[in-house]
């Protein structure tokens, strides 16, 4: 079954419908509640579609229940996600023996189509071979690649299973028992705009300030459990204008919540003040800048050290 990106990523509703039809073709009989044979799909607007509505998508998560054949056996959860990364507008899989690969014009979308296929095959084998098992719950989510948005908007209170597997990992002999938590950050540096070719000394480059701050940060792999990264920087209006503002976005991840809290921190604040004030003398200027330094709201908020370099032109 070839599933293009337009179905699995940009318009996942068609992908979701195709998965439902897949179950139906295996002997499913539809009813008013979207219940097929021994399989119940939850797709009413009050449940599955609510996740899509919350994130502005055209469909929601898919929850299916398969009754077990062993009384007393605990329920078990199998889960994956329906979206993929791009580019994958048109996927042309190449099959060579037991290997399925892309033709090089797109991604294959194995993340997480391979997981979805494994779930469908596991259910099929269990039913065909009558392998003893308890009730099965299958949850296929949307928008995992954007930040687990489908999972975050799924009502876990509707699940009966207390254990399960999420099939979304590289390799076939690997089991992940925990994943890192993440803190995302965004900060904006404000400078002072000026014409870079006429009077650059009257400006204060927000990009330069941000660059100096970034250069002092610990980024990359901080230790065996913790990483930090700045991935987006946006700012400036034109090449001949000293940039007045710049925004930097990043994240830190760690298996340790204690270490995560210390991922990004403002450890010091340095102020550079350049002023041209008609009629002001050095003594009054020094007094004003000293008060500004002592009352700096940023240093008080983060309880950090503050230094200042103030000059009167």
DAGI-V226182 format. One line per field, one symbol per residue. psi: psi as a letter, one per 20 degrees, with the letter a starting at -180 (. if undefined). burial: 1 if it has 16 or more other C-alpha atoms within 10 Angstrom, else 0. Layout:
psi=???
burial=???
//
This chain:
psi=oporhhgifhmighgghhhghghhijjqoqahklppcjpppojqhifhihghhhjkrjrarppqpoqrjopipqqqppqaqhrrrrplhopnqppncjpprrjiirrhkhnkhhggghgghgggggghjlppqaqpppoorrlhhikkhghhjpniiiqhqiraponmqqrilpppiqqqrqpqqpqpppbpqrphigmhiiroohggggghghhiqorbohahipqqqoippprqhrhjpppiqqppqarqqqiphghhhjgpqoiqpppppoqoopiprhghghgghghhghjohghggjlrqprqoppp.
burial=0011111111111111001100110001000001110011111000111111000010111111110100000011111111111001101110000000000001111111101110100000000000001111111111111000111011000000100001110000000000000100000011101111000101111110010000001010000001111100101100001111111101111110001100110000100000000000000000001000100000100000010000000
//
